[in-house]
Amino acid sequence: MRRKRGLISAVVAAAALLLGGCAGGEVSAADVQQSVRDGLATQGIEVQSVTCPTGVEATVGTVAVCTVELVDEDAFGQPVDRVRVVVTEVSGDELRYRLEPLAVGVPDDHGLTDDHTTTE
């Protein structure tokens, strides 16, 4: 019997990134990947790999979804295969965001409201 898997409601970490000198204010995919890895590590969650298909725009509400492979796939109490990065604040050259783990089988946009934009 397979149990239904839903969105894991915990916000893993809130973090900040510095915007590069690029016009348009975007954090590169490589920088987001490292920040996701670091943010999960601060919560005691070991990551084998993180892949973010795009960078993150410096606009409040921007959303990017990164694929993660965790050392302990049940670190959140159920299997997680993605982390949603949601920009919460932009101040000068600093971008703040929160990480939201997504359980296996849950759509990337599950639980998002209309004021979010997806950059994937």
N, C-alpha and C positions, 0 to 999 in steps of 0.2 A: 504494500500500500504506500503510495507516494503522498507525502504531506504537501499542502499548499505553501508556497514560499512567498512572502510579501516583502515590502520595503522594510528595511531595517531602519527604525526611526531615529537611531542615535546619530548625532552629528559627531564625527570622529575627532575633528580638530578644526580650529580656526587658525589661519596662518596668514602671513603677509609675504608678498614678493615685491621686489623693486622692478619698476619698469625700465627697460633698456632705453637707449637713446633713439630708438626707432620712431619714426613718425607714425601716427595712428595709435600709439600706445597699446602695444600687445606684448604679452609675456610669451616667449617661445615655448614650443611643445617640450623641448628638452628641459627647460627650467621648471615647467609645471610638473613634469615627471619626477624630477628630483625633489621638488617640494611635497608632492604626494607621498613619496617614499619617506621623507623626513617627518611629515605630519603623522603618518601611520606609526612610525617608529616611536614618536613621543607618547603614543598610546600603548606601547609594548607589542605592536603588531609587526611581525617580520614579513617583508615583501621579497618575493623572488624576482618579480618583474613588474614594470609599469609601462604602459604604452598609451600615450595621448596622441590622437590623430591630428590635433591642431593645437595652436597656442591659445591663449585666453585674452580676449579683448578687454581693455580697461574701461568697461562700462558696467555699472551696477546692474545685476540681474543676468549677466552673461553666464551661460552654462556650457561646460565641456564635460564629456564623459570619457574617462580613462579606463582601460582594461587593466585589471590587476591579477596577479597570481600570488597568493599568500602562502607562506610556509605552512601555516595551519589554516586550512580552508574553512574551518568552523570557528575562527577567532571571534566572530561576531555572534556565535550561537547558531548560525546556519551558513551555508556556503555563499560567499560573496565573490563576484567575478568582475565587478566594475565599481568605480568610485566617481560620483558626480562632484565636480568642482563648480561652486556657485559664487560669483563675485558679489560681495556684500558692501564694499566701500572702496572708493578711489580717492586718495588724498595726495596731491602732488605727484611724486614719482613712486608712491606706494599703493599696492593693490591688496586688499584684504579679501579673503574668501573662506568658505567653509567646505569641508569634505563630507559627503553623504554616501555611505556604503550602499550598494544596490545588490540585493540577493539575486542569485541565479534565476533566470526566467522572468524577472521583473523588467518591464519596458523602461528605457532610459528616461522617459518623460513622466513616469509615474509620480504623482504627488506634486508636480510643478503647477504653479498658477500662471495665468496669462501674462504676468509682468516679467517673465523670464524669456530670454532669447537663447536658442541653442546654436552653438558654433561648431557643430559636427556635421 
